[in-house]
């Protein structure tokens, strides 16, 4: 199976060892590669810094292929539909759309409802995980 795009709402749960972290980790293992925007690096490190768990973030990021942030990508993210997708999520959406067009990802894993709607708008499949009881 090709790749899976993950955003901070998904990997942040793993970093914070939330109850659904094992299911998220298992879902990422089903794919050949895990992708995200380089924005994930900043967002996860900020969460780790805020929570005092910086030592865990490097290992988590080591398994993710990051798409560089560049001026063209940011320009495309500023205009990506739908307009209801918030700014940082638009960067994730733009990266996921580009990776999907290139055949690099099969699905997106996010818990952000606006980003999910953006993915559906662009025909991106959403990965689903089983929620813990």
C-alpha positions as CSV (number, residue, x, y, z in Angstrom):
1,X,0.0,0.0,0.0
2,X,1.4,3.4,-0.9
3,X,1.5,6.2,1.7
4,X,-0.6,7.7,4.5
5,X,-0.7,11.4,5.2
6,X,-0.9,12.3,8.8
7,X,-1.4,15.7,10.5
8,X,-0.7,16.9,14.0
9,X,-4.2,16.0,15.3
10,X,-3.2,12.4,14.6
11,X,0.4,12.2,15.6
12,X,-0.1,14.6,18.5
13,X,-2.3,11.9,20.1
14,X,0.6,9.4,19.7
15,X,3.1,11.8,21.2
16,X,0.8,12.5,24.1
17,X,0.0,8.8,24.6
18,X,-3.7,9.3,24.4
19,X,-6.0,6.3,24.5
20,X,-6.2,6.0,20.7
21,X,-2.4,6.2,20.2
22,X,-2.0,2.4,19.7
23,X,-4.7,2.4,17.0
24,X,-3.1,5.4,15.3
25,X,0.3,3.8,15.3
26,X,-1.2,0.5,14.0
27,X,-2.8,2.4,11.1
28,X,0.4,4.1,10.1
29,X,2.2,0.7,10.0
30,X,-0.3,-0.5,7.4
31,X,1.3,1.8,4.8
32,X,4.6,1.8,3.1
33,X,5.4,5.3,4.1
34,X,4.0,8.0,6.4
35,X,3.9,11.5,4.9
36,X,3.2,15.0,6.3
37,X,4.1,18.6,5.7
38,X,7.2,20.0,7.3
39,X,4.6,22.0,9.3
40,X,4.2,18.8,11.4
41,X,7.8,19.2,12.6
42,X,7.1,22.6,14.0
43,X,3.6,21.7,15.5
44,X,4.8,18.5,17.2
45,X,7.9,20.1,18.6
46,X,5.7,22.9,20.0
47,X,3.4,20.4,21.6
48,X,6.4,18.5,23.1
49,X,8.0,21.7,24.3
50,X,4.7,22.8,26.0
51,X,4.2,19.4,27.6
52,X,7.9,18.9,28.6
53,X,8.3,15.7,26.5
54,X,10.8,16.9,23.9
55,X,12.7,13.6,24.1
56,X,9.9,11.6,22.4
57,X,9.3,13.8,19.4
58,X,12.4,13.0,17.5
59,X,11.7,9.3,17.4
60,X,8.1,10.0,16.2
61,X,9.2,12.3,13.5
62,X,12.0,9.9,12.3
63,X,9.3,7.7,10.7
64,X,7.7,10.5,8.8
65,X,8.7,11.7,5.3
66,X,8.2,15.5,5.3
67,X,7.2,17.7,2.4
68,X,9.2,20.9,2.4
69,X,7.4,24.2,2.9
70,X,8.2,26.5,0.1
71,X,6.8,29.7,-1.3
72,X,4.9,28.0,-4.1
73,X,3.3,25.5,-1.7
74,X,2.3,28.3,0.7
75,X,0.8,30.3,-2.2
76,X,-1.3,27.3,-3.2
77,X,-2.3,26.6,0.4
78,X,-3.6,30.2,0.7
79,X,-6.0,29.6,-2.1
80,X,-7.0,26.0,-1.6
81,X,-10.7,25.2,-1.3
82,X,-12.8,25.0,0.7
83,X,-12.4,28.4,2.4
84,X,-13.6,26.9,5.8
85,X,-10.2,25.1,6.2
86,X,-8.1,27.0,8.7
87,X,-4.7,28.4,7.8
88,X,-2.4,25.7,9.1
89,X,-4.7,22.9,8.1
90,X,-4.7,24.5,4.6
91,X,-1.0,23.8,4.5
92,X,-1.6,20.2,5.4
93,X,-4.4,19.9,2.9
94,X,-2.3,21.4,0.1
95,X,0.5,19.0,0.8
96,X,-1.9,16.0,0.9
97,X,-3.5,17.0,-2.4
98,X,-0.1,17.3,-4.1
99,X,1.1,13.9,-2.7
100,X,-2.2,12.3,-3.8
101,X,-1.8,13.7,-7.3
102,X,1.7,12.3,-7.4
103,X,0.4,8.9,-6.4
104,X,2.4,9.0,-3.1
105,X,-0.6,8.6,-0.7
106,X,-3.7,6.5,-0.5
107,X,-5.4,8.2,2.5
108,X,-5.2,10.9,5.1
109,X,-5.4,10.4,8.8
110,X,-6.7,13.5,10.7
111,X,-9.1,14.1,13.6
112,X,-9.7,17.7,12.5
113,X,-13.2,18.0,11.1
114,X,-12.5,20.9,8.8
115,X,-9.5,19.2,7.3
116,X,-11.5,16.1,6.9
117,X,-14.1,18.1,4.9
118,X,-11.3,19.6,2.8
119,X,-10.0,16.1,2.1
120,X,-13.5,14.9,1.0
121,X,-13.8,18.0,-1.1
122,X,-10.6,17.0,-3.0
123,X,-11.5,13.3,-3.3
124,X,-9.0,12.2,-0.7
125,X,-9.8,9.0,1.2
126,X,-9.9,9.3,5.0
127,X,-8.2,6.6,7.0
128,X,-10.4,5.4,9.9
129,X,-9.2,3.9,13.1
130,X,-11.2,2.0,15.8
131,X,-11.8,4.2,18.8
132,X,-10.9,2.7,22.1
133,X,-13.8,1.8,24.4
